[in-house]
Amino acid sequence: MKKILCFVLGMLMLVSFAACGGEEEVAESSAEESVEIIPKVPVINGKEISEYTIVYKTTTGSCTYKDVAKGFEKYIEDTFGIDLVCRDETLPEAEYEIIFGEVSKRDIVEENKSDYGIGGYKVVIKGTKIYIASSYANGCNAGCEAFIEKIKTSEDGMFADGEFSGEKKIIKVACVGDSITQGINSTDPKNKTYPVYIQEMLGFDYYVLNAGLSGYSICKIDEYAYFKTSQYLQARELRPDVVLFALGTNDANPTPNQPYKNWDDPQYDRENVFIESTNELLDAFVKINPDVQIYMILPASLFKVGADGWSAEAWTKNIVEHSHPLLKKIATERNLPIVDLFPWSLENKEVFTDGLHPKDETYKTFAQFIYDSIKDTIKKPE
């Protein structure tokens, strides 16, 4: 009996030991799988990447080719401890270059030029040059990401002449509006407008179009109706995924020499015209893209108007009594999210430096409010 008992205990010990050993092997295997593979320092056609100079196409606005180039520069420094020279296209050409964008006098030969959409790119290694080409900084950034991924996954870090291309899905945003959208009162309209700052806040996965034009309104019967503008055509041609709809301020302008803006005159039936015109504008975007996401941005208050015969008080009264309730009604019927600028503007009068428009850095404050209002619900990159 003792012999049998000893045999059983011995077998249990062996099974237990084997089980423990198996767990150790699994743990060791998991640890091995989680080890990060450090990329090799890239060598392009026999030259280490430290020999290369980064060159970028010069553009204005936010999310530029310079931003893409600076991002690549930081990756190389953080990963390999190599500090590359990064400069714009106006400086003398270096022998070995990594070129971001289609730079003058250093373009790829015609058949290699990028001809894609906003997110399209072509990466070409040719002799002493690396081209990351795209007609848009968004696509250039996608090409940069693809090139970095090849660096990360290269077994030996060696690169010879060759090319690859692709296209990343970019979310297209159309800022439809009037003078505030256009950037009136900004001393630097190419860099300091609300759409430019929205682009900066959203980043390279989004492309933001400024489709604003000063003085224009919704109602089709108005002399300066948004329907008549090239900006409206550009916004539709973009086939946007998102529309920031910020019209309605100029519809409320009680200008005495435009009788059709009299909300109380039955001859013009302005409220119904406003509703029909707004729905027609919105339907145009839905027709182009049934999945378009539209934000209804309600006009801000006016605090001072410089033009003769215009009253900020009367203008604001029309906004509150007509533009706001009608836009809210349409947004509710269409189940559109609303961004209400009016109460925020009353608490932030200093943003509207001329009593009507932001200026320079206050455009960023204006954009920040809109961004904070949409950031959790706006379409996200796939």
Solvent accessible surface area in square Angstrom, and as a share of the most:
residue,aa,sasa,rsa
1,M,188,0.84
2,K,167,0.71
3,K,173,0.73
4,I,113,0.57
5,L,102,0.51
6,C,87,0.52
7,F,135,0.56
8,V,71,0.41
9,L,94,0.47
10,G,30,0.29
11,M,88,0.39
12,L,109,0.54
13,M,138,0.62
14,L,114,0.57
15,V,95,0.55
16,S,62,0.40
17,F,156,0.65
18,A,67,0.52
19,A,58,0.45
20,C,70,0.42
21,G,25,0.24
22,G,32,0.30
23,E,121,0.54
24,E,109,0.49
25,E,118,0.53
26,V,100,0.58
27,A,62,0.48
28,E,109,0.49
29,S,50,0.32
30,S,59,0.38
31,A,58,0.45
32,E,131,0.59
33,E,144,0.64
34,S,89,0.58
35,V,102,0.59
36,E,146,0.65
37,I,146,0.74
38,I,133,0.67
39,P,20,0.12
40,K,111,0.47
41,V,54,0.31
42,P,0,0.00
43,V,31,0.18
44,I,0,0.00
45,N,65,0.33
46,G,61,0.59
47,K,78,0.33
48,E,75,0.34
49,I,0,0.00
50,S,50,0.33
51,E,96,0.43
52,Y,5,0.02
53,T,17,0.10
54,I,0,0.00
55,V,0,0.00
56,Y,20,0.08
57,K,63,0.27
58,T,65,0.38
59,T,63,0.37
60,T,83,0.48
61,G,25,0.24
62,S,23,0.15
63,C,20,0.12
64,T,13,0.08
65,Y,8,0.03
66,K,93,0.40
67,D,65,0.34
68,V,3,0.02
69,A,0,0.00
70,K,86,0.37
71,G,42,0.40
72,F,0,0.00
73,E,27,0.12
74,K,126,0.53
75,Y,34,0.13
76,I,0,0.00
77,E,81,0.36
78,D,99,0.51
79,T,44,0.26
80,F,35,0.14
81,G,64,0.62
82,I,25,0.13
83,D,110,0.57
84,L,7,0.03
85,V,91,0.52
86,C,25,0.15
87,R,38,0.14
88,D,36,0.19
89,E,26,0.12
90,T,108,0.63
91,L,84,0.42
92,P,108,0.68
93,E,101,0.45
94,A,28,0.21
95,E,117,0.53
96,Y,38,0.14
97,E,0,0.00
98,I,0,0.00
99,I,0,0.00
100,F,0,0.00
101,G,3,0.03
102,E,43,0.19
103,V,0,0.00
104,S,66,0.42
105,K,198,0.84
106,R,19,0.07
107,D,57,0.30
108,I,7,0.04
109,V,66,0.38
110,E,130,0.58
111,E,142,0.64
112,N,20,0.10
113,K,66,0.28
114,S,10,0.06
115,D,131,0.68
116,Y,82,0.31
117,G,34,0.33
118,I,22,0.11
119,G,3,0.03
120,G,0,0.00
121,Y,24,0.09
122,K,23,0.10
123,V,0,0.00
124,V,4,0.03
125,I,12,0.06
126,K,85,0.36
127,G,36,0.34
128,T,48,0.28
129,K,25,0.11
130,I,0,0.00
131,Y,25,0.09
132,I,0,0.00
133,A,2,0.01
134,S,1,0.01
135,S,68,0.44
136,Y,75,0.29
137,A,13,0.10
138,N,9,0.04
139,G,0,0.00
140,C,0,0.00
141,N,24,0.12
142,A,5,0.04
143,G,0,0.00
144,C,6,0.04
145,E,79,0.36
146,A,24,0.18
147,F,0,0.00
148,I,25,0.13
149,E,93,0.42
150,K,85,0.36
151,I,1,0.00
152,K,96,0.40
153,T,90,0.52
154,S,25,0.16
155,E,161,0.72
156,D,87,0.45
157,G,1,0.01
158,M,111,0.49
159,F,31,0.13
160,A,73,0.56
161,D,90,0.47
162,G,40,0.38
163,E,91,0.41
164,F,52,0.22
165,S,54,0.35
166,G,22,0.21
167,E,106,0.48
168,K,65,0.28
169,K,98,0.42
170,I,9,0.05
171,I,6,0.03
172,K,43,0.18
173,V,0,0.00
174,A,0,0.00
175,C,0,0.00
176,V,0,0.00
177,G,0,0.00
178,D,10,0.05
179,S,13,0.08
180,I,27,0.13
181,T,2,0.01
182,Q,62,0.28
183,G,4,0.04
184,I,65,0.33
185,N,47,0.24
186,S,16,0.10
187,T,99,0.57
188,D,46,0.24
189,P,81,0.51
190,K,139,0.59
191,N,50,0.26
192,K,61,0.26
193,T,0,0.00
194,Y,1,0.00
195,P,3,0.02
196,V,27,0.15
197,Y,13,0.05
198,I,0,0.00
199,Q,17,0.07
200,E,83,0.37
201,M,37,0.16
202,L,24,0.12
203,G,20,0.20
204,F,38,0.16
205,D,39,0.20
206,Y,12,0.04
207,Y,49,0.19
208,V,17,0.10
209,L,32,0.16
210,N,52,0.26
211,A,0,0.00
212,G,5,0.05
213,L,43,0.21
214,S,43,0.28
215,G,35,0.34
216,Y,41,0.16
217,S,2,0.01
218,I,0,0.00
219,C,0,0.00
220,K,93,0.39
221,I,73,0.37
222,D,2,0.01
223,E,101,0.45
224,Y,102,0.39
225,A,0,0.00
226,Y,0,0.00
227,F,40,0.16
228,K,129,0.55
229,T,13,0.07
230,S,65,0.42
231,Q,37,0.17
232,Y,14,0.05
233,L,84,0.42
234,Q,81,0.36
235,A,0,0.00
236,R,79,0.29
237,E,119,0.53
238,L,23,0.11
239,R,136,0.50
240,P,1,0.00
241,D,14,0.07
242,V,0,0.00
243,V,0,0.00
244,L,0,0.00
245,F,0,0.00
246,A,21,0.16
247,L,0,0.00
248,G,0,0.00
249,T,22,0.13
250,N,15,0.08
251,D,0,0.00
252,A,1,0.00
253,N,8,0.04
254,P,42,0.26
255,T,11,0.07
256,P,105,0.66
257,N,120,0.61
258,Q,29,0.13
259,P,77,0.49
260,Y,36,0.14
261,K,16,0.07
262,N,73,0.38
263,W,24,0.08
264,D,124,0.64
265,D,40,0.20
266,P,123,0.77
267,Q,138,0.61
268,Y,54,0.21
269,D,69,0.36
270,R,1,0.00
271,E,69,0.31
272,N,76,0.39
273,V,26,0.15
274,F,0,0.00
275,I,36,0.18
276,E,117,0.53
277,S,1,0.01
278,T,0,0.00
279,N,37,0.19
280,E,79,0.35
281,L,1,0.00
282,L,0,0.00
283,D,68,0.35
284,A,20,0.15
285,F,1,0.00
286,V,53,0.31
287,K,179,0.76
288,I,35,0.18
289,N,25,0.13
290,P,105,0.66
291,D,106,0.55
292,V,19,0.11
293,Q,36,0.16
294,I,5,0.03
295,Y,2,0.01
296,M,0,0.00
297,I,1,0.00
298,L,0,0.00
299,P,9,0.05
300,A,9,0.07
301,S,6,0.04
302,L,11,0.06
303,F,58,0.24
304,K,127,0.54
305,V,23,0.13
306,G,76,0.73
307,A,44,0.34
308,D,140,0.73
309,G,63,0.60
310,W,90,0.31
311,S,44,0.28
312,A,9,0.07
313,E,132,0.59
314,A,40,0.31
315,W,5,0.02
316,T,20,0.12
317,K,115,0.49
318,N,24,0.12
319,I,0,0.00
320,V,69,0.40
321,E,84,0.38
322,H,25,0.11
323,S,0,0.00
324,H,13,0.06
325,P,59,0.37
326,L,13,0.06
327,L,0,0.00
328,K,85,0.36
329,K,97,0.41
330,I,0,0.00
331,A,0,0.00
332,T,107,0.62
333,E,111,0.50
334,R,67,0.25
335,N,137,0.70
336,L,30,0.15
337,P,57,0.36
338,I,72,0.36
339,V,5,0.03
340,D,43,0.22
341,L,8,0.04
342,F,34,0.14
343,P,68,0.43
344,W,35,0.12
345,S,0,0.00
346,L,80,0.40
347,E,140,0.63
348,N,30,0.16
349,K,114,0.48
350,E,122,0.55
351,V,3,0.02
352,F,7,0.03
353,T,71,0.41
354,D,53,0.28
355,G,7,0.07
356,L,33,0.17
357,H,16,0.07
358,P,0,0.00
359,K,79,0.33
360,D,26,0.13
361,E,99,0.44
362,T,33,0.19
363,Y,0,0.00
364,K,76,0.32
365,T,62,0.36
366,F,4,0.02
367,A,0,0.00
368,Q,70,0.31
369,F,50,0.21
370,I,1,0.00
371,Y,46,0.17
372,D,66,0.34
373,S,49,0.32
374,I,0,0.00
375,K,81,0.34
376,D,119,0.62
377,T,86,0.50
378,I,4,0.02
379,K,63,0.27
380,K,112,0.47
381,P,51,0.32
382,E,185,0.83
